[in-house]
Amino acid sequence: MFEKIVSFIKSLYPAENPVPLHAPRFTGNEKKYLIDCIDTTYVSYVGQYVGRFEDEIRKYTGAKHAVAVSSGTAALHVALLLTEVKPGDEVITQPLTFVATANAISYCSAQPVFVDIERATLGLDPDKLNDFLINNGILKSDGKCYNKTTGRKIAACVPMHTFGHPVRIDQIIEICQRYHIPIVEDAAEALGSFYKGQHSGTFGDIGILSFNGNKPVTTGGGGMIITNDKALAIKAKHLTTTAKQPHPWEFVHDMIGYNDRMPNINAAVGCAQMECFAGVLENKRTTAQMYKQFFQEINMPFITEPDHARSNYWLNAIALKDRPERDLFLVYATERGIQTRPVWTLMSNLPMYRHCQCTSLETAQWLEDRLVNVPSSVRI
Ligand SMILES: *Cc1c(COP(=O)(O)O)cnc(C)c1O
């Protein structure tokens, strides 16, 4: 069975050895725009590409505002600050995610609380969120939700769209609204993913995207804050550009800001990548279809887009029989030049987050033991 899988993956990527998990592709105007940055000397914080890239993302996602930043992690951090997460607060998120989600909460000196995920979306389970809040949430006279068990304010909720598969965000929003909990959507992996026809990351108060080298659109490193709230967007720009007041020469900063800008040279690559993105998505969705059919034939569970969702299929994933079987497969594939990766270790199993409050994490643990990502680059 492992042999069949390896030879199928090799047939998808005949030119690559080893076959990487997700390699970036530069087939458009990347070089041209980079040369333009160098020729004009606008490699850093001056130049046309940052504004242009923000416009591209706004148009593509339908978000009213977009603010480019230096990484997805920085975008998450600033998004949480903008939703008024304060030291000592709590933020609900899912245990199965990339560590940046939980770290960004820690950067605000807040505590993550982990609520279990669901099999169908691999993301935050609205029913378990609802149960958690019924048992632990209480609205106080200041209009905020508090955790009855810990006494701390529940300042935000951060669902994450795992591998680009959208969570049931409409239900999560409905529940959080009842408890006055703002939502930051970690859509780092979900550029090109839609739920009920609307782009992921545009449902919550703020959404974030990542343009790291392994994401479907890359700027080398980079991120984006997206929102429909103009005031939040203005604050996001201010906070990520050292909170400097506009002036031709004076340096007046009116608060402690961050140097989280995206340099022009990175945005230039992003502009070129967006020009090719429709083709990238089509290619990735076709690859996912091929995987789906193949894994159906050999009777192995392959993760498909949930109901009402159109996924970008950032990383394709399968579920092995159990953890020992998963480990055997990882060794087998790696030895044969196929880069495969187990899903992240649950946040609640990492030393710095082991003490955090969590619900029963049955589904997350089940998936942690079994999920493996298989090569998902655009096929050339
Ligand atoms: C990639 C990623 C991030 C962070 O993005 P960077 O640009 O690498 O900082 C955050 N959350 C999730 C779920 C991610 O996959």
The ligand as an SDF file (V2000), in Angstrom:
LIG
                    3D

 15 15  0  0  0  0  0  0  0  0999 V2000
    1.8290   30.1590    8.3630 C   0  0  0  0  0  0  0  0  0  0  0  0
    0.9280   30.3260    9.5100 C   0  0  0  0  0  0  0  0  0  0  0  0
    0.9990   31.4220   10.3800 C   0  0  0  0  0  0  0  0  0  0  0  0
    2.1220   32.3890   10.4370 C   0  0  0  0  0  0  0  0  0  0  0  0
    2.5270   32.9450    9.3130 O   0  0  0  0  0  0  0  0  0  0  0  0
    4.0430   33.4640    9.1340 P   0  0  0  0  0  0  0  0  0  0  0  0
    3.8980   34.3190    7.9410 O   0  0  0  0  0  0  0  0  0  0  0  0
    4.8790   32.2450    8.8970 O   0  0  0  0  0  0  0  0  0  0  0  0
    4.4300   34.2240   10.3540 O   0  0  0  0  0  0  0  0  0  0  0  0
    0.0140   31.5780   11.3510 C   0  0  0  0  0  0  0  0  0  0  0  0
   -0.9620   30.6820   11.5030 N   0  0  0  0  0  0  0  0  0  0  0  0
   -1.0370   29.5920   10.7250 C   0  0  0  0  0  0  0  0  0  0  0  0
   -2.1570   28.6520   10.9410 C   0  0  0  0  0  0  0  0  0  0  0  0
   -0.0910   29.3630    9.7120 C   0  0  0  0  0  0  0  0  0  0  0  0
   -0.1820   28.2610    8.9690 O   0  0  0  0  0  0  0  0  0  0  0  0
  1  2  1  0
  2  3  1  0
  2 14  2  0
  3  4  1  0
  3 10  2  0
  4  5  1  0
  5  6  1  0
  6  7  2  0
  6  8  1  0
  6  9  1  0
 10 11  1  0
 11 12  2  0
 12 13  1  0
 12 14  1  0
 14 15  1  0
M  END
$$$$
